[in-house]
Amino acid sequence: MDDAEESLGRPTILLSMMDGLRDYAFTADHLDRLRAVGDLLDDEPVSDFGDERSAGLLARAEVLVGHWGCPTLTAEVLERAPALRLFAYAAGTVKWQVTDAVWERDLRVTSAAAANAVPVAEYTVAVILLANKGVFSYAARERDPDAAVPLDPTSIGNVGKRVGLVGASHVGRLVIDLLRPFDLRIAVADPYLDEAGAAGLGVQKMELDDLCRWCDLLSLHAPDIESTKGMIGAGQLAALADGVTIVNTARGALIDADALLAELTSARLSAVLDVTDPEPLPADSPLRRLPNVVLTPHVAGAVGGEMSRLADLAVEEVERYARGEPARCPVGRADLDRIA
């Protein structure tokens, strides 16, 4: 679809997400904004494209506003949605919602990944500053003075610390921006980032193994694709200096889980893990008991009031479509190899 192609007058709009999510993800104002530019077919979202109710709604929908739990847009689903022209996803990656049929139909697809990147970057920056300060290790020692945690009082602090970022993604670039006020040195490993691009970001470009040997803290911001699975393996972990903290707010599969557990069990490294492999971890996972590991349950992304940013962006995409304007955050088939 041409980015500036106009809708067919006031578009018909269908909401799709998991049951019970609407009032958490969308405010009354968001719904009013949708009604102002189109006809909201039903205030209650659909969560199953196979039932009788959704069949009637899909047949009439020109715009689908999706969120977590929106079913996959298969060829069979699209056959039941002949008028569908825009899929505006009010969350991050669309990988689990789109199929080849979406591109063959030339649907406009948009994502709120850029909005979701903001809280992930904020979480990451907070963790980086606290980890460099030794806060997590000190907290573990306060709970247990004999806790086996890396802690060298002579080397803690944020002055001059070397922060290695894996991935110049939406989140990676926001982290770089947010870290600018601090006296840190930042380098990035990303096969899609060239020297000129790194210079434009004000960072040093490095190959991954060199980055691991160089950094005082390693933070992951790469997508989970075939080429990145286990990219932080035993070799990369061994290259990290004693006392390095690994921060993962991206995807658990980026790190070799067995190799990571071995290093953390030795207490040579520390980790702050918002994502794991598997996720969630089994109740008896050793990672839950190690004092040098901070676990959070995939909360770096939008939660609570932060959810409004995602809905804002998705609703804006519908408004732009209704006005015949280009999408702000379009997603194409070629993007799937580079998104989380």
N, C-alpha and C positions, 0 to 999 in steps of 0.2 A: 504494500500500500504506500502511495506517495505520502510523505510525512505531513504535507499540508492539505491532504484530501479532506474535504468537508464531510460531516456526518449527514445523515438523511433527515435534516430538520432536528426536532427535539428527539435525541436518542432514547430508546427504551433501555433501562438499566436494571441489571440483576446482580444481587449480592450473593457471594458464595464463600463459605468458611465453615470451620467446625462449629458444632452446636454450642451455644452459650458464649461465643466470642464477641458478638456484635457490640454489646454495650461496653465491653472492655476496650475494644479497638477503635470504635467510632463514637463520636459525641452526637448529640442532637443537631448541632450546627453542621457537622459533616453531612448528615442525611439531608438537612435543609438545602445545603449547597448543591447536592446532587439533584434534588427536586427542582431547584431553580433553573437547571440547564437541561433537564430531561425528565422522563417519566419513570419513576421507581416502581418496578412491577410488583414488588412485595417488600414490605419492611422487614420481613423475616428471611434471613439468608437461607440458601439451600446448601446442604452438606453432602448430598448424595445425588449424582446425576442420573441414577437409574430408577428413581421412583416416579410415580405418576405426576406428582405436583411439579417436580423439576422439569419433566418432559414438556409440560404446557408452557412453563416459563422460558425454558431454553428456546423454544420455537419462536418466541417473540423478542428475544434479547438482542440488542445491537451492541451493548456494552456489558462486559462482565467485570465486576469489581471483586477481586479475590483477596483472600487472606489465608492465614494458616488453616490447613485442613481443606482448602479448595481442591476438589478432585482433579485428576489429570485430564487435560484436554486431548483425548484420543480422537482418532478419525471417526469412531462411532459417535462420540459425544458431539463432534462438530457437524456430523450429518443431521443431528437433531437441532442444530442451532444455525440455520441457513442465513440468518441476518447478522450474525456476530461479526463485528469488525474491529473491536478493541478489547483487549484483555489488560486491565489495569490492576497490577498486583500490589497490594498495600503491605508488602513485606519484602524480604530480601531476595534470595535466589529464586528464579523461576524454573530451575532445572527439573523439579519434580512435577511441575504443572504442564509444561509444554512437551510436544512431540513433533515429529516431522510433519504431521498433518497441519500443525499450526502455521509452519512456514509455507507449506504448499498452498494453504488458503490465503497466504499473505496478510495475516492478521497483524494489526499494530499491537505490539506487546510492550508494556512499560513495567518498571519495577521501582519500589521504594528503597532499594538497597542503599542508595546514597544517604537517605534519611536514617536508616538503621546503622550506618557506619558511624554516625556522630556519637551515640552512647558507647559503642565499642571502643572508639578512640579515646573517649574520656576515661573509661575504665582502665584502658591500657596505660595511659599516661599516669594515672593515679598509682597504679601498681608499679610502674617503672620507678617513680620517685620514691615510693615507700621501700621497694626492694633494694635500691641503691643505698638507701639510708640504713639498711639492716633491720628495718622494723619487724619484718616477719620472723626473722631469727631471734631478735630480742623478745618478741611476744612468746615464741615457743619456749625460750629460756625462763620467762616469767612463770609459765605454766609448769615447767619442769626444769630445774637448774641443770640437770644432767642430759638434757635433750641433745641429740646428735644433729646439730645444724651447723652449716658453714657460717662462721662469724669471725672476721678479723677486724677488730675495732680500728686498726690503723688504716684500713683501706675503704671504710664505708664513707658515704656521702655522695653528693651528686656533682661535685666540682670535677670536671674533666672526664667523667665516666664515659666509656665507649659503649654506645647502644647500637646493637646490630638488629636491623629489621629485615625479615624475609618476606619480600613482596611489597611493591609500590602500588598497592590496590587502593580502593576508596579509603579503607581504614588506614593503611600504611601512610598514605599522603596526609590524612588528617592528623595522624600521630606526629608526623614530621612538623606540621604547622604548629600543633599545640606544644611541642617541645622547644620551639624556638626561643622562648624567654629564658631558658635554663642553660647553664654552662656545661653542656654536654657535647660529645662528639658523636655524630650519627653516620652510619654507613648502611647501605641497602644492597641486598642480593636479589635480583629479579632479571630473568632472561629477556624480558621485554623492555627493560630500561637501559638506554644507552648512556654514554658519558655525558652527552649534551643534556639529556633529560635529567640525569643526576645533578649536574651543575645547576640546572634551573630550579631544582628542589633544594639546593644548598647542602647536598649530602655527597658522600663518597660512594662510588659504585665498587662493589667487590664481588668476586665469585663466592659461592656459598661456603666452601671449605675454608677460604681465607677469612671470611667473615667470622666463622666459628672460632678460628685461632685468635682473632683480633679482639672480640667483644668482651665486655664485662657483664652484659645482659643481652639475651637473645629473645626477640619477640617475633612471633609468627603471624603473618598476614597474607598468606597465599591461599589460593582456592584448592579444594579437594578434587583434583582431576587425576587421571591415570599417571601422569608424569610426576606428580608431587606426592603420591602415596609413599610413606616411609622415607621422605626426602631427608629427614633428620634421623639418620640411622646410627649404628654403633660408631662408625668412623667420625661422623660429625660431633656426636656427643663426647667422644674421647678427645676431640680437638679442643673442646671448651676447657678453659682454665679452671682450676679448683675455685669453688665459691661462686661460679656463674649461676645466675638465675635464668631459667627458661620460662617465658610467658607465652601461653597459647590461648588466644581468643578466636582462633580461626576454625580449624577442624582437627579432631583428635587423630585422624588417619595420617596426618602429616608427619607424625613421629612414630618410629618403631617402638611399640609399646613395651616389648620385652627388654630392649636395650635401655629404654628410659627407666624402667623399674630397677634394673641392675645398677644404674648410676645413682639413682636416688636412694636406693637401699644402702649403698656405700657411704651416703652422706657427703659425697664430694660436691654435688650440685644441689641446687634448690629449684623448685618449680611452683608457678602459679598457673593452675589449669582450670580454665572455664569450660573447656571441652576435653573429652577423653575418647579413647577407643578401647573397649566399647563405651557407649554412652546410653544410659547412666552406667557407672561402674557397678559391678556386683557388690553386694553388701559386705562380702569378706575380702574385698580387694585390699592388698597391703598399702596402696596409695592413701587409703582413708586413715591409716594409722601413723604414717610417717610424719615426724615433726617438721621436716624440711619441705613439706608439700602443703600448699593452700589450694583447696578445691572449692569451686563455686559451680552451681548447677546451670550452666549455660545462661547466665543472666547479664553478660556484658552487653548484649543487644538490648533493644527497646523493651522496657517494662514500665508498668504504671503510667504516669503522666507522659513518659517519653513516647508512648504509643501514638500520641496525637500527631507527631511529626510524620509518621508513616501514612496515616490516614490523610493528612494534609496534602502530601505529595500525590497520592493516588487520586484524590478528588480533583486536585489541580490538573492531572492528566486528562480526566474526563471533561473538565471545563475547557481545556485547550482543544480537545478533540471536537467538542460541540461548537467551538468558535472557528473551526477549520485551521487551527494553528499546529505547528509541528510539536511532537512530543518533547518533553523536557528530558526525560530519562528513558529513551527507547532501548530495547534489547533485541538483538538480531541473532540469527542462527550462529554466526561466527563468534559471537560473544560467549557462547556456552563453554568454550574451551578455556576461558579465562576468568570465569566467575565462580564464586564459592559453591 
